[in-house]
Amino acid sequence: MISLFRKIRQKLLQQNRVTRYLVYAIGEIFLVVIGILIALQVNNWNENRKQKIEKKKLTASLAEEIKTNLAEFKSHRAYLEKCEKELRKIMAVSANLEKSLSIDSVRSLSSSMLPVLKLSIGRSRLNAAKASESFGLLSEKQSRSITNYDTYVEDYQGASEALNIVFTEERNEFLIRFSKLDEFFQRSGNQQPLPKHPYFDVNDSEFISFLQEPSTYSYLHRTFLGVFTEILWLKALEDLSTEALLSLETEAAP
């Protein structure tokens, strides 16, 4: 094709047809420019197609991780709400306002009211996306909703550590008296109960007296506030997770 164009130019020059040559040269340049533009358009189309495929994979991956976390948020909130209700009942016993519960019920509630399970939040996929250039493929709405969600997750984890509602040296005695350590180890797969010191093996009367000590009530009150606060965090996380999922799934829909 190039050799054909060259022969045509040479023939026009030999015939001294300058005007026709100029017209032909302009036409040739035009065809070259059109060819370049078409090549660029094809290249852009291929790049856009690749980016759409990559974005679809990214949004699906992030949506799956957030869905898993959302289910964990709801499950953990239900667990904490159960602990909250039981804490209210035992606090009433501690304050000597609840006298209708049997001692068996009091002991049973005391062994299940303190939360020992911790929430696990998956962030590996989101962190990997943020560390790569692929996160820039998300729309402004998607990026904003996911960033809000992730920021709140970080804040929640920091607050959860600060609340420290599970294990501290200060609360170890309460965990032993309320049989929470046995429950924790059983949930971890260790079915053999821990040996218990006679000091903590109290009769019913001693157990009620322990519950009604001001220091016990103070401990229960602090724990209740921690549980109540974490429930509020989880409700907000559920809302932000739902918002992030909606932005991912709405734009991913055809």
N, C-alpha and C positions, 0 to 999 in steps of 0.2 A: 504493500500500500504506500509506504514512504517513497519507494523507488518510482512508483507511478506518478506521485505528486511532483517529484523532482523532474521527471521527463516532461511533464506538462509545463512546468515553469521554464525549463530550458527552451522548449519549442516556442513559447510566447515571446521570450527574450530574443530569440533568433529572428522571429518575424517582426520584431520591433513594435510589438503591440503593448506598449507600456500601460495604457489605461486598463486593458483587459487583464494584464498581469497584476496590477494593483488590486483590481476587484477580486481576482482569484486569490491573491495573497491574503486579503482581508477575510475572504470566505474560508480559507484554510486555517487561519488563526482562530476564526469563530468556531470551526469544527473541533479544533484542539481544545479550546476553552470549554466547549460543551462536553467533550469527552472527560476532561478533568473534573468538571462539576458532577457529571454522572458518577464517576469513580468515587468522588468524595461523598456523594449522596448514598451510594451503596455501602461505603465504609461506615458512614454514620448510622445507617439503618442496621448494619450488623452489630455495631457497638451498642446501640439502643436495645436491640434484641437481647444481647448478652447481659446488659444491665437489668433488663426486665426479669430475665430468668434468675439472675443473682438476687435481685430484690425479693422475688417471690419465695426463693429458698430461705432468705434471711427472715422475712416476715413470718413464714411458717414455723421456722425454728424458734424465734422469739415468742410467738404466740403459744407454742407448745410448752415452753418453759414457764411462761406467765400463767397459763392455765393450771399447770401442776402446782405452782405456788399458791394460786387462788384457792384451790381445793385444800391445800394445807392451812391456809389462813382461816378458812371456814371451819375446818375440823378442829384446829387448835382453839379457836374462839368458843366453839361449842364445849370443848373440854374445860376451858377457863370459866365459862358461864356456869357450868355444873359446880366447879370449885367455889365460885362466888356464892351460889345459893347455900352450899353446905357451910361455908364460912359464916354467913349471916346467922344460921341456926346455932352454930357453936358459939358465936359471939354473944347471942342471946342467953345461952347457958352460962357463959363466962360472966355475963352481967347479972346473972341470977334473975333473968326475966322469963326464961323458958324452963318450965318444970314438968311439962307433959311428956317429954321424951323419955323413953326407957334408957337405962344405962347401956344396954346393948346397942341401941340406936346412937347414943352419944359416942360410944367407942367406935362404932362403924363409921360415923360421919367424921370423927377425928382422924381416922386413918386414911380418909380419901379426900379431905377438903384441901390439903396443901398440894399445890401443883409441883410435880417433879419432872414432867415431860417438857422438853425444850423444842422450840420450833426450828425446823430446818428449811432454809430458803435457798433455792437454786439460783445462782447468778453467773455461772460459767459461760453460758452462751451469750448473755448480754455483755459481759466483760470482754469476751473475745471480739464481739462485733464493735464495741467502742474502741478497742485497741487497733482495729483495722480500718481500712478506708471504706469498707462496705456500709458502715453506719451512716455515711453521707448519702447513701442511696435513698434513705427514708425521706418522706415528705416532712415539711415543717411541722404539720400537725402530729404526725407519728413521732417525730423526734422529741417534740415538746411533751407529749403525754408519757412517753417511755422514760424520759429524763425525770419528770415529776415523780413517776412511780419508783424509779431507782433511787432517787434522792431520799424519798420517804422510807424506803427499805433500809438505807444506810442509817438514817436517823433513828428508826425503830430499833435496829440492832444495837446502836450506841445506848439508847435509852434502856433497852432490855438488860444490858450489862450493868447499867447504873442502878436499875431497880434491884437486880440480883435477888429474885424471889425464890430461888431454889436452895442453894447451899452456901452457908457461911458458918464460921465458927460460932457466931452468936446463936444461930438457930439449930445447931447440931442436936442439942438436948431435946428440943421440941420434936425434931424429926425422929429421934429415937423413941420418945414417949408416945408419939402418935403412930408409930410403926411404919413410918414412911420409907425408911431405909430398906426394910424387908421388901416392900412393894417395888421399890426402884430396882433392886437386884433381881427380883423375880421377873420384872419386865425385860431385864437385860438378858434373860435366859438362864440365870442362876436360880434353880429351884430350891436349893438348900438354904434354910433360914439361917440368919446370923446368930451367933450366941449372944444372949442378952444378960447384962449385968443385973444382979438382984435389986440394985438401987432403983432401976427403971421399971421393975416389975411390981407395980403398985396395985392395991385393991381398988374396988369401985369408989369407995369413999375418998381415998387419997387422990384418985384420978380427978374426981369432981372438984376437990379442994385445989388441985393444981390448976385446973381450968379457970377457977374463979380468982386466982391470984391476979393482982393488978398488972404485974409484969407479963403474964400470959395474955391478958386482954390487950395490952399494948402491942405485943407481938402479933396477935391475930388482926388487930386494927391496921398495922403497917402492911401486913401481908394482903389484907383485903384491898387496901388502897393500891398496892402494886398490881394485883389481879385486875381491878377495875380499870386502872390506867392502861394496862396492856390490852384489854378488851377494846377500849376506844381506839388505840393504835391499829388494831387488827381490822376494825370496821373501816377506818380510813384507808388502809391498805387494800381492802376488798374493793372499795369504790375506785381507787386509782388503778388497780389491776383490771377492773372491768372497763374503765375508760381506755386504757392502753390496748386492751384486746379489741375493743370496738374500732379504734382507729386503724389497727392492723388488718382486721378482717373486712372492714368496709371498703378500704382502698384496694384490698386484694381481690375483692369480688369482681367478676367480669362486667 
